[in-house]
Amino acid sequence: MRIIADGRKFSAWRRMGSGKQGGLKMYRKNGAIVSRLMEIPAKPVWMATLIVLAGLIFSMSIGAAGAGVLADPTKPDPSIEGAPNEASGQDLYQRGFYEQALAEWERAVEQKKDGGAAFQLAEAYFDAAVVERDIAKAVKYYTMGAEWGDPRAQADLGTLFDKGWGVPKDLAKAAKWYEASAKQGHPSAQYNIGVMYEEGEGVAADKVKAYMYYQLAIEGGFPKFATEALENLSAKMEPAEIKEATKMVRAFKPMTREESAAEMSVTARSLTDGEAVSP
């Protein structure tokens, strides 16, 4: 069973039973988990409009409280450094200016190759909350973000190859992107690649690496599934194997985004040659 999670709202796909059945998408919001069916409906236009109005009212209320009103509320807060970037687009998105947020992220992608901005665009086109779903564009932006070293985009691109969403299902490619994210310390990606190493899916079976990634996932804050997986795996391992895996855990040093981008730059293009397939 693999858990597939993104970094923005902790979405997770859970394989049920033997992993051959369908799953539910689970969201963690403010500590609560809400599950819903695999298909993700778009929000109605009137709901998006209300959110935009709420964002505008919020901006006005800040001024009324003495904090000042932005000269142009449809533009990002000028105090955000390095704009256009992921943060400046997120500022607009959180205030309900979705069209401007998407444009800001697009500028960040075009001008700065901002992996975080690419990830946010991919999320927007996949989730279909504020724009029409476009799987091809989601794949495009997840790929950009992954190639530029964003660990969330790498984990989610692994998801696409794992499930066959937008690209042909390919476990070897899924494993490559999960591991790229895992090497940066992304705990759910560490769990996922641990499962693949344990089961020999997409990679050669390797209990020592599986143990290492499960333990790292636990230490990184993903104990719910990794703890049980580690206990079950430990029962199948020799003491010498566990000792070796423990040494690998202690020696683990997360890659930076720049290091990850450099490592994946040669191989990334060969991983994205699929046709669009609806989830």
Backbone as a ProteinNet text record, in pm:
[ID]
protein_1_A
[PRIMARY]
MRIIADGRKFSAWRRMGSGKQGGLKMYRKNGAIVSRLMEIPAKPVWMATLIVLAGLIFSMSIGAAGAGVLADPTKPDPSIEGAPNEASGQDLYQRGFYEQALAEWERAVEQKKDGGAAFQLAEAYFDAAVVERDIAKAVKYYTMGAEWGDPRAQADLGTLFDKGWGVPKDLAKAAKWYEASAKQGHPSAQYNIGVMYEEGEGVAADKVKAYMYYQLAIEGGFPKFATEALENLSAKMEPAEIKEATKMVRAFKPMTREESAAEMSVTARSLTDGEAVSP
[TERTIARY]
84.6	0	87.5	65.5	141.2	50.1	104.1	32.5	92.9	9.3	56.5	8.2	102.3	64.3	128.6	57.6	117.9	152.3	224.3	272.1	177.9	80.5	-1.5	-115.1	-186.2	-304.2	-308.6	-194.9	-182.3	-293.9	-292	-384.9	-317.9	-393	-331.6	-420.4	-359.7	-429.8	-388.1	-483.2	-453.7	-499	-406.8	-443.2	-504.7	-618.8	-691.8	-655.2	-645.7	-620.4	-490.5	-498.2	-379.7	-324.1	-393.7	-348.1	-409.4	-491.9	-551.2	-683.4	-741.9	-870.8	-853.4	-963.8	-961.2	-942.7	-922.9	-900.6	-986.7	-961.1	-1026.2	-918.5	-951.7	-858.2	-889.6	-788	-806.7	-735.7	-802.7	-745	-734.6	-622.5	-607.3	-617.3	-720.5	-739.7	-763.4	-675.4	-687.1	-696.6	-619.8	-612.8	-719.8	-819.5	-926.8	-906.8	-940.4	-928.4	-1066.8	-1081.3	-1207.7	-1178.3	-1250.6	-1227	-1338.8	-1303.8	-1404.2	-1366.2	-1460.6	-1436.2	-1327	-1275.9	-1160.6	-1179.9	-1297.8	-1323.3	-1332.3	-1266.1	-1261.9	-1344	-1463.7	-1546.5	-1494.7	-1518.8	-1479.8	-1576.2	-1524.9	-1613.2	-1704.1	-1831.1	-1920.2	-1871.1	-1905.3	-1858.5	-1901.8	-2026	-2074.3	-1992.1	-1940	-1859.9	-1727.5	-1666.9	-1540.7	-1561.7	-1677.2	-1707.3	-1718.6	-1786.4	-1800	-1663.9	-1574.5	-1442.7	-1364.4	-1377.5	-1311.1	-1359.7	-1492.9	-1549.7	-1502	-1493.9	-1446.6	-1302.8	-1221.8	-1082.7	-1073.3	-1157.1	-1156.8	-1201.6	-1306.3	-1354.6	-1248	-1175.7	-1068.9	-960.3	-922.9	-820.1	-865.5	-994.1	-1047.5	-1052.2	-1081.8	-1091.9	-956.5	-850.4	-716.2	-690.1	-731.8	-713.7	-795.7	-917.2	-1004.1	-945.8	-870	-810.6	-681.7	-638.7	-520.1	-395.8	-406.3	-287.9	-258.2	-349.4	-326.7	-384.7	-427.7	-482.2	-379.4	-362	-270	-314.6	-217.4	-250.3	-335.8	-302.9	-381.5	-398.2	-516.5	-535.1	-526	-528.9	-517.1	-372	-279.7	-137.5	-78.4	29.5	85	140.2	146.7	202.1	345.1	374.2	508.3	619.1	580.9	682.8	738.8	673.8	722.7	846.1	956.1	1082.2	1088.3	1154.1	1182	1068.2	961.1	847.4	889.8	831.3	726	784.2	714.9	756.4	634.8	658.9	548.3	475.7	551.7	492.1	404.4	448.5	367.7	238.3	243.7	120.1	30	88.9	9.7	-60.4	5	-55.5	-184.6	-178.5	-297.9	-404.6	-362	-456.8	-532.5	-462.7	-526.1	-623.6	-606.1	-699.3	-811.2	-813.7	-924.5	-906	-789	-764.2	-696.3	-776.7	-722.1	-659.4	-725.4	-671.3	-535.3	-526.1	-400.1	-294	-337.2	-242.3	-182.3	-267.6	-218.7	-122.1	-155.4	-67.7	66.6	61.7	185.3	273.6	211.5	289	344.5	266.2	315.1	436.7	432.5	548.8	670.2	647.3	757	818.4	734.1	782.5	863.1	809.1	873.1	1001.3	999	1111.4	1219.1	1178	1272.4	1283.3	1207.8	1205.2	1180.6	1078.6	1042.5	966.3	1029.5	967.1	843.3	842.1	725.2	605.9	630.8	523.2	469.3	559.3	515	427.9	465.2	385.9	246	236.7	106.6	17.8	77	0.1	-49	35.8	-4.4	-121.1	-113.5	-221.7	-352.4	-342.1	-462.5	-529.7	-450.8	-508.2	-551.8	-493.4	-536.2	-660.2	-660.1	-770.7	-898.7	-887.2	-1003	-1090.2	-1026	-1102.4	-1135.3	-1043.9	-1065.4	-1050	-1004.1	-996.5	-1045.3	-1076	-1118.1	-1002.3	-1036.1	-931.9	-865	-732.2	-652.7	-536.2	-552.8	-451.9	-320.2	-327.2	-203.8	-123.1	-191.8	-121.3	-69.7	-146.8	-100.4	29	31.6	152.8	269.3	241.3	345.5	407.3	323.2	376.3	433.4	373.9	436.7	576.8	590.1	719.4	820.1	777.6	867	912.1	815.6	849.8	943.3	916.2	999.7	1141.5	1153	1285.3	1363.2	1291.9	1357.4	1376.6	1347.9	1383.8	1280.4	1154.5	1052.6	1011.1	1030.1	1001.7	854.4	764.1	620.6	583.3	637.9	611.2	669.1	785.6	846.3	758.9	709.3	623.1	495.1	436.6	310.9	331.2	444.9	473.3	489.9	550	555.6	416.5	324.7	186.2	124	148.8	89.6	136.7	265.5	316.9	270.4	256.4	211.9	68.6	-18	-159.4	-197.3	-107.9	-141.4	-233.5	-212.1	-294.7	-217.2	-264.1	-199.7	-80.1	-30.4	81.8	54.2	112.8	95.7	151.8	82.8	128.8	268.3	361.5	499.4	562.5	572.5	621.2	769	846.6	988.4	1004.8	924.9	930.5	873.5	769.1	713.7	820.3	891.4	994.8	1104.5	1143.5	1249.5	1209.4	1083.8	1041.6	1013.5	957	940.2	1075.2	1175.2	1305.4	1372.2	1352.7	1407.6	1351.5	1221.3	1156.8	1202.9	1213.2	1255.4	1394.7	1481.3	1618.8	1624.7	1517.1	1509.5	1441.7	1398.1	1337.8	1187.4	1120.9	974.1	923.5	858.3	828.2	731.5	627.3	535.5	602.3	689.9	765.3	862	918.5	1006.1	928.8	808.5	725.3	694.5	656	619.1	734.3	854.1	966.2	1008.3	985	1010.9	925.1	796.7	706.2	754.2	798.2	841.1	968	1058.5	1178.8	1144	1049.8	1011.6	945.4	858	780.7	849.1	957.4	1023.8	939.8	867.2	784.6	854.6	891.9	958.6	1106.6	1151.1	1292.4	1321.7	1449.2	1486.8	1457.4	1400.9	1368.9	1494.4	1480.5	1594.7	1540.6	1545.8	1490.3	1566	1695	1774.7	1732.6	1717.4	1672.1	1529.3	1444.7	1306.9	1304.1	1384.5	1392.6	1438.2	1543.5	1595.6	1486.8	1415.5	1315.8	1196.7	1155.6	1047.6	1088.7	1210.8	1257.5	1266.9	1315.9	1322.9	1184	1087.8	950.3	892.3	921.1	874.3	935.8	1066.2	1135.8	1094.2	1050.2	1008.8	865.1	793.6	657.1	548.3	580.2	480.6	473.5	439	445.3	324.2	211.4	87.1	98	154.3	166.8	308.1	405.8	544.5	581.8	523.2	556.6	517.3	396.7	351.2	432.4	461.5	540.5	678.7	739.1	872.6	871.3	769.9	760	746	662.5	642.7	769.7	838	959.9	1070.8	1082.2	1188.3	1182	1060.3	1043.3	1097.6	1119.3	1168.8	1318.6	1382.8	1522	1617.7	1739.1	1845.7	1901.3	1955.4	2012.7	2117.8	2198	2301.4	2239.7	2126.8	2059.8	2003.2	1944.5	1889.2	2001.3	2114.5	2228.5	2276.7	2285	2328.1	2229.3	2099.8	1997.4	2001.1	2024.5	2031.6	2148	2259.9	2374.3	2339	2264.2	2224.3	2131	2044	1954.7	2035.7	2132.4	2213.6	2297	2335.5	2421	2340.9	2209.1	2125.5	2134.6	2156.3	2157.2	2069.2	1960.9	1870.3	1940.9	1905.7	1954.5	1885.9	1950.2	1884.3	1807.9	1719.6	1646.8	1743.5	1846.5	1943.3	2017.7	2055.3	2123.8	2032.5	1906.3	1810.4	1788	1774.3	1753.3	1871.7	1991.9	2110.5	2114.1	2076.8	2078.9	1976.6	1858.7	1751.5	1753.5	1837.6	1831.9	1856.8	1942	1975	1865	1802.1	1705.3	1560.6	1530	1390.4	1313.9	1376.4	1303.5	1254.6	1326	1286.5	1169.7	1128.4	1022.7	885	874.4	749.2	695.8	707.5	671.7	536.9	443.8	315.1	205.8	96.4	-21	-110.9	-190.3	-278.4	-385.1	-405.7	-508.3	-583.5	-714.6	-793.1	-782	-780.6	-773.5	-904
-119.4	0	123.6	213.1	336.8	453.9	551.6	674.2	784.3	858	959.4	1093.5	1180.9	1306.2	1424.6	1535.7	1657.9	1746	1853.1	1935.5	2045.3	2083.5	2199.6	2165.7	2059.7	2032.3	1887.5	1822.6	1684.7	1596.8	1576.1	1481.1	1345.4	1239.6	1107.3	1005.9	926.1	814.8	689.8	614	493.6	371.9	283.5	158.5	64.5	9.7	-72.6	-220.3	-290.1	-434	-466.6	-547.6	-590.1	-480.9	-367.8	-258.7	-263.4	-362	-373.4	-297.9	-260.3	-193.8	-43.4	25.7	170.6	229.7	361.3	424.1	546.6	618.5	744.4	850.1	971.1	1079.4	1140	1152.2	1198.1	1331.6	1426.2	1557.2	1583.2	1637.5	1680	1831.7	1881.4	2025.3	2060.9	2145.9	2187.1	2067.2	1964.1	1848.7	1744.4	1774.5	1678.2	1613.8	1488.4	1417.1	1396.8	1438.6	1422.7	1344.5	1237	1157	1183.1	1167.9	1181.2	1089.1	1068.7	975.8	1025.9	933.6	959.7	1079.6	1096.4	1208.4	1337	1441	1568.6	1669.5	1704.8	1798.9	1940.9	2020.7	2160.5	2236.4	2342	2425	2505.9	2526.4	2607.2	2750.2	2817.9	2954.1	3046.2	3029.5	3120.3	3108	2988.2	2970.7	3045.1	3033.5	3104.2	3254.7	3303	3446.2	3492.3	3413.2	3448.1	3455.3	3361.4	3360.7	3484.8	3524.7	3646.9	3767.1	3777.1	3888.1	3885	3764.9	3752.5	3800.7	3767.6	3812.6	3964.2	4027.1	4172.1	4236.8	4181.5	4234.6	4221.9	4108.3	4086.2	4192.8	4222.2	4322.5	4458.9	4490.4	4618	4623.3	4508.6	4507.1	4529	4487.1	4510.8	4660.9	4732.7	4877.4	4941.9	4893.8	4949.4	4928	4822.7	4792.8	4869.6	4947	5028.1	4968.6	4852.7	4789.5	4842.2	4919.3	4975.6	4889.6	4953.5	4882.2	4884.5	4771.6	4767.4	4867.3	4933.7	5030.8	4967.3	4844.9	4768.8	4627.9	4596.5	4466.7	4347.9	4374.8	4263.8	4233.1	4300.1	4272.8	4222.5	4143.2	4086.2	4192.1	4156.7	4244.3	4282.8	4412.4	4455	4418	4381.5	4343.8	4203.8	4125.4	3990.8	4000.6	3947.4	3957.2	3856.2	3896.3	3804.7	3781.3	3859.6	3840.8	3868.7	3800.2	3698.8	3565	3500.8	3369.4	3297.7	3180.9	3104.6	3183.9	3251.6	3323.4	3439.4	3513.5	3627.6	3580.8	3468.1	3412.6	3359.1	3298.3	3245.1	3356.7	3471.1	3586.9	3627	3631.2	3665	3556.5	3432	3319.9	3320.5	3342.1	3339.1	3454.1	3561.7	3674.4	3662.5	3551	3524.8	3573.9	3627.7	3676	3565.7	3469.2	3347.5	3371.4	3450.7	3477.1	3545.4	3642.9	3714.4	3622.2	3531.3	3437.2	3345.4	3293.6	3206.7	3281.8	3406.2	3485.9	3512	3535	3558.1	3433.4	3316.8	3192.1	3166.8	3200	3182.2	3270.4	3394.1	3482.3	3425	3370.1	3311.8	3192.6	3113.9	2998.9	3045.3	3142.3	3189	3266.7	3349.5	3438.6	3377.5	3289.3	3243.2	3091.8	3019	2873.3	2834.5	2895.9	2873.8	2741.7	2641.4	2510.1	2511.2	2595.6	2605.5	2664.3	2764.7	2824.4	2723.1	2645.1	2540.8	2438.9	2403.4	2309.5	2364.7	2491.9	2552.2	2554.7	2582.8	2579.6	2437.9	2340.8	2201.8	2164.7	2205.9	2178.2	2240.9	2365.4	2436.2	2362.5	2317.2	2250.5	2107.6	2045.4	1911.3	1913.9	2002.9	2005.7	2064.1	2152.4	2214.5	2290.6	2357.3	2435.8	2574	2631.7	2768.4	2780.7	2676.4	2672.7	2535.2	2523.5	2393.8	2294.7	2171	2068.9	2051.9	2047.3	2026.5	1937.2	1806.4	1710.5	1731.9	1766.3	1788.3	1902.7	2011.2	2123.2	2084.9	2006	1961	1881.4	1788.9	1710.1	1801.9	1897.9	1992.3	2064	2118	2196.9	2109.5	1992.3	1901.3	1864.2	1841.1	1803.7	1916.4	2038.7	2152.5	2164.5	2159.9	2172.4	2062.1	1939.6	1826.3	1841.5	1880.8	1898.3	2010.4	2111	2223.9	2199.9	2079.1	2039.6	2056.5	2087.1	2100.2	1960.8	1927.3	1791.1	1754.2	1853	1824.7	1786.1	1861.6	1829.7	1693.2	1661.4	1531.2	1419.5	1437.3	1335.7	1318.3	1429.7	1421.1	1369.9	1400	1343.4	1192.4	1150.1	1006.7	946.8	1021.7	978.3	957.5	1051.3	1041.6	915.7	888.7	767.5	641.8	651.2	537.3	498.4	599.9	574.9	578.3	629.5	641.3	756.9	869.3	988.5	1088.4	1110	1206.5	1152	1039.7	970.3	820.8	740.9	595.7	548.7	457.2	403.3	343.9	383	337	338.9	223	216.2	251.3	224.8	260.3	412.7	483.3	628.6	684.1	620.8	661.6	650.7	540.3	518.1	623.5	660.5	760.4	893.9	934.1	1063.5	1057.4	946.4	931.8	941.9	872.4	871.5	1008.3	1078.7	1214.2	1301.9	1290.9	1365.8	1315.4	1183.6	1123.7	1168.6	1184.5	1227.5	1369.3	1445.4	1580.2	1580.1	1463.7	1454.6	1461.1	1443.7	1445.4	1313.6	1316.8	1192.1	1097.4	1149	1055.9	991.7	1065.5	1007.6	901.2	925.8	825.5	697.6	713.9	595.9	523.5	598.9	538.3	459.3	520.6	450.7	333.5	345.3	231.8	112.2	138	30.5	-31.9	51.4	0.1	-84.1	-41.7	-123.2	-253.7	-248.7	-371.5	-470	-419.1	-506.1	-532.5	-459.1	-476.4	-425.9	-317.4	-257.2	-133.9	-140	-26.2	-18.3	-92.7	-100.1	-243.2	-277.6	-409.2	-413.5	-522.6	-536.1	-517.1	-438.8	-409.1	-378.3	-475.9	-458.9	-354.5	-344.3	-247.5	-104.7	-75.6	57.5	82.6	-20.3	-4.4	32.5	-36.7	-7.9	136.4	176	311.8	415.7	398.9	499.8	497.8	382	377.2	453.2	428.1	494.2	644.8	686.8	830.5	893.1	819.7	870	889.1	795.4	807	929.3	944.5	1057	1190	1185.6	1307.7	1347.4	1267.8	1304.3	1229.2	1109.9	1029.5	890.2	882	753.4	663.4	719	641.8	510.7	515.2	394.7	338.2	426	381.2	296.3	325.4	249.2	103	77.6	-60	-129.3	-54.9	-113.5	-152.6	-66.9	-95.5	-216.7	-226.4	-341.1	-471.6	-470.6	-592	-628.9	-527.4	-553.9	-605.4	-547.1	-586.9	-735.9	-789.1	-930.9	-1021.9	-966.4	-1045.4	-1026.8	-943.1	-907	-970.6	-987.8	-1036.7	-919.5	-947	-839.1	-756.7	-821.8	-749.5	-652	-689.4	-600.9	-478.4	-500	-389.4	-295	-351.7	-270.5	-182.9	-242	-166.3	-55.1	-86.3	13.4	127.7	94.2	195.1	291.2	237.3	323.3	418.5	368.7	452.8	565	536	638.1	747.7	707	805.3	890.1	833	905.8	991	976.9	1046.7	1197.4	1265.3	1411.7	1455.8	1527.4	1567.4	1651.1	1624.9	1708	1844.1	1942.8	2070.8	2061.5	2158.4	2161.2	2173	2253.5	2272.7	2143	2069.8	1942.4	1841.3	1840	1748	1781.2	1910.5	1952.2	1911.4	1926.6	1889	1738.7	1660.1	1515.2	1466.1	1530.9	1484.8	1546.5	1646	1720.2	1632.6	1533.2	1449.4	1348.4	1295	1187.2	1233	1353.4	1394.6	1394.2	1440.6	1453.2	1318.7	1213.1	1081.5	1022.2	1089.5	1035.3	1092.9	1179.5	1254.4	1247.3	1133.1	1122.4	1053.3	1071.7	1003.7	1092.6	1029.1	1102.7	1129.8	1235.3	1271.4	1165.6	1129	1031.2	1086.7	1090.8	1145	1054.6	1111.4	1031.2	960
0	0	0	-95.8	-100.9	-69.8	-4.4	27.3	-57.9	-125.2	-216.8	-167.7	-135.5	-72.2	-139.7	-143.9	-192.6	-73.3	-100.4	8.9	50.5	-33.3	-1	93.3	68.9	150.5	198.1	193.1	236.3	182	51.6	-8.3	-9.5	7.7	11.3	-57.6	-143.8	-204.8	-132.2	-89.5	-14.3	-92	-118.7	-184.7	-81.2	-116	-20.9	-38.7	71.8	66.8	-3.3	-108.7	-180.5	-269.1	-277.3	-361.8	-500.3	-528.3	-662.1	-673.6	-558.7	-561.6	-568.6	-587.6	-592.9	-455	-449.3	-320.4	-303.1	-197	-168.2	-156	-195.8	-174.4	-39.2	42.1	179.8	197.7	258.3	280.8	429.9	470.2	609	611.6	674.1	684.3	830.2	883.3	1022.9	1116.8	1086.6	1174.4	1150.8	1068.3	1042.6	906.7	896.1	769.6	710.3	586.1	514.1	387.3	363.3	242.9	143.4	16.2	-87.1	-202.7	-292.9	-402	-494.3	-574	-658.4	-750.1	-806.8	-897	-817	-864.2	-794	-871.3	-825.6	-899.9	-886.5	-987.4	-981.1	-892.1	-826	-746.1	-837.8	-800.4	-884.5	-892	-1002.1	-1023.8	-911.8	-863.5	-760.2	-632.7	-605.8	-485.5	-498.6	-616	-639	-627.8	-680.5	-673.3	-529.4	-447.8	-306.8	-238.2	-274.4	-212.2	-253.1	-380.8	-426.7	-346.9	-329.6	-253.5	-109.1	-53.9	84.1	95.9	-5.5	-3.2	-9.5	-93.6	-105.4	24.5	84.9	212.8	319.7	315.4	413.3	397.9	272.2	247.1	299.1	276.7	323.1	475.1	537	682.5	747.4	678.2	732.2	742.5	635.8	636.9	746.1	764.1	867.7	1005.5	1019.7	1150.3	1173	1071.6	1089.8	1029.1	964.5	907.9	768.5	710.9	578.5	469.4	359	244.4	132.7	64.2	-47.5	-153.7	-218.1	-321.7	-430.6	-468.1	-564	-506.7	-451.2	-385.9	-480.4	-613.1	-708.2	-742.5	-675	-694.2	-563	-569.9	-447.4	-353.2	-227.7	-125.3	-165.1	-176.9	-220.3	-121.3	0.3	99	75	-13.9	-44.6	-133	-87	-159.9	-273.9	-381.7	-491.5	-588.4	-577.8	-669.4	-813.5	-911.3	-894.8	-850.2	-755.9	-707.6	-649.5	-593	-535.9	-428.6	-341.6	-229.6	-274.9	-376.4	-421.4	-486.8	-557.4	-612.9	-504.4	-401.8	-290.9	-214.9	-204.5	-139.1	-210.4	-342.2	-420.4	-409	-416.2	-411.3	-279.1	-170.6	-38.9	-19.2	-95.6	-88.6	-191.4	-265.8	-356.2	-498.1	-530	-665.3	-745.9	-788.2	-848.1	-985.5	-1068.6	-1202.3	-1191.7	-1100.4	-1082.2	-1022	-933.7	-873.2	-979.8	-1067.8	-1174.7	-1265.6	-1296.7	-1381.2	-1312.9	-1182	-1106.3	-1107.2	-1087.6	-1091.7	-1231.3	-1334.6	-1471.9	-1498.2	-1446.5	-1462.1	-1388.7	-1271.5	-1194.5	-1267.1	-1331.1	-1407.6	-1528	-1601	-1724.4	-1697.2	-1594.1	-1570.4	-1481.6	-1387.4	-1286.2	-1272.6	-1353.5	-1339.3	-1192.9	-1135.2	-994.9	-982.4	-922.7	-909.3	-823.3	-719.6	-634.2	-707.3	-789.8	-869.3	-969.5	-1030.2	-1122.9	-1051.1	-928.6	-849.2	-823.8	-789.1	-761.2	-885.6	-1001.8	-1126.1	-1154.9	-1133.7	-1155.2	-1065.1	-939.7	-845.4	-892.5	-941.1	-986.1	-1101.8	-1198.2	-1314.8	-1284	-1183.7	-1147.5	-1057.7	-958.7	-862.5	-919.9	-1020.6	-1085.3	-985.9	-889.7	-793.2	-846.4	-926.1	-974.4	-1125.7	-1190	-1336.5	-1381.5	-1510.4	-1561.7	-1552.8	-1522	-1513.5	-1648.9	-1645.7	-1766.6	-1727.4	-1748.3	-1704.8	-1778	-1905.7	-1981.2	-1921.7	-1883.5	-1821.8	-1682.8	-1609.1	-1478.1	-1492.2	-1589.1	-1613.5	-1650.6	-1737.1	-1780.6	-1661.3	-1574.1	-1462.9	-1350.8	-1326	-1229.3	-1276.8	-1407.4	-1463.6	-1448.7	-1479.9	-1462.4	-1316.9	-1226.2	-1084.6	-1038.9	-1085.3	-1047	-1100.8	-1226.9	-1286.7	-1220.5	-1170.3	-1104.8	-955.1	-909.3	-774.2	-665.7	-700.2	-596.4	-548	-420.3	-374	-378.5	-364.9	-373.7	-515.7	-612.7	-753.1	-789.2	-736.8	-763.1	-707.6	-585.2	-524.6	-604.1	-649.2	-722.6	-864.6	-925.5	-1056.8	-1043.3	-932.7	-904	-894.6	-834.3	-824.4	-961.8	-1052.3	-1185.6	-1257.1	-1249.2	-1312	-1237.7	-1107.2	-1026.6	-1062.5	-1082	-1106.1	-1253.7	-1339.3	-1480.6	-1509.6	-1440.7	-1460.1	-1545.4	-1668.5	-1755.2	-1829.7	-1785.6	-1849.1	-1839.2	-1925.2	-1910	-1775.5	-1714.6	-1586.5	-1604.8	-1518	-1529.5	-1390.2	-1328.3	-1190.7	-1179.9	-1283.3	-1278.6	-1272.8	-1351.7	-1350	-1219.7	-1170.4	-1041.2	-932.8	-932.3	-831	-839.6	-962.2	-978.3	-917.6	-940	-887.4	-738.1	-691.2	-546.5	-476.7	-532	-464.9	-472.3	-583.7	-592.9	-481.1	-458.3	-350.8	-214.4	-201.1	-74.4	-34.9	-132.7	-104.3	-50.4	-72.2	-15.4	121.9	166.7	298.7	300.8	185.8	179.6	240.1	357.7	429.2	359.8	292.5	227.3	105.9	37.8	-73.3	-20.9	97.8	158.6	188.1	237.8	262	131.6	28.6	-99.4	-160.9	-163.7	-224.8	-136.1	-6.6	82	45.7	17.7	-23.5	-154.5	-246.3	-375.8	-363.1	-274.8	-252.5	-181.9	-89	-19.9	-115.9	-202	-290.6	-424.7	-453	-581.4	-697.1	-675.3	-779.9	-835.4	-962.2	-1024.9	-997	-898.2	-860.4	-817.8	-813.3	-761.5	-611.9	-565	-423.1	-338.8	-230.9	-144.1	-4.4	83	216.9	298.1	275.8	351.3	316.9	188.5	148.2	193.1	186.1	231.4	378.9	459.7	602.8	624.6	552.1	566.8	539.5	428.8	392.9	488.5	535.7	634.8	761	807.3	929	909.1	794.3	765.3	759.2	702.8	695.8	835.9	923.8	1062.5	1128.9	1113.8	1175.6	1113.9	988.5	920.6	946.9	1024	1060	986.7	937	865.8	928.5	1057.1	1126.4	1108.4	1064.9	1067.8	991.5	870.8	790.1	794.6	806.1	802.4	923.3	1038.9	1159	1144.3	1101	1081.2	972.8	865.8	757.2	805.9	888	939	1032.2	1115.6	1206.7	1129.6	1027.4	946.7	870.2	816.6	741.8	833.2	950.8	1044	1076.7	1082.1	1114.3	1004.9	884.9	772.1	748.4	830.3	805.4	905.6	861.4	947.6	1028.6	1147.9	1229.9	1155.2	1073.4	998.4	899	840.2	745	816.8	933.1	1010.4	1055.1	1093.6	1134.7	1019.5	900.8	782.8	751.5	757.7	728.1	829.7	956.5	1062.1	1037.9	991.8	958.4	845.5	749.1	635.7	681.1	775.5	829.2	897.1	978.4	1051.1	957.5	845.1	750.5	651.9	654	555.5	572.5	460.7	457.6	342.1	369.5	260.9	155.9	31	-78.5	-74.8	-132.7	-155.9	-287.7	-311.5	-438.3	-556.4	-537.2	-643.9	-674.6	-571.5	-591.9	-660.4	-618.5	-678.8	-825.5	-855.1	-994.4	-1080.7	-1027.5	-1103.8	-1128.5	-1027.3	-1040.9	-1142.4	-1144.8	-1231.7	-1370.1	-1392.6	-1518.7	-1641	-1627.3	-1742.1	-1771.9	-1667.3	-1685.7	-1694	-1647.8	-1634	-1765.3	-1872.8	-1999.5	-2051.7	-2021.7	-2071.2	-1994.2	-1885.4	-1800.4	-1831.8	-1930.2	-1948.2	-2090.4	-2153.8	-2294.7	-2314.6	-2219.1	-2231.1	-2285.5	-2325.2	-2370.6	-2251.3	-2261.2	-2151.5	-2132.1	-2004.6	-1968.4	-1848.9	-1854.4	-1743.4	-1622	-1500.1	-1378.3	-1350.9
[MASK]
+++++++++++++++++++++++++++++++++++++++++++++++++++++++++++++++++++++++++++++++++++++++++++++++++++++++++++++++++++++++++++++++++++++++++++++++++++++++++++++++++++++++++++++++++++++++++++++++++++++++++++++++++++++++++++++++++++++++++++++++++++++++++++++++++++++++++++++++++++++++

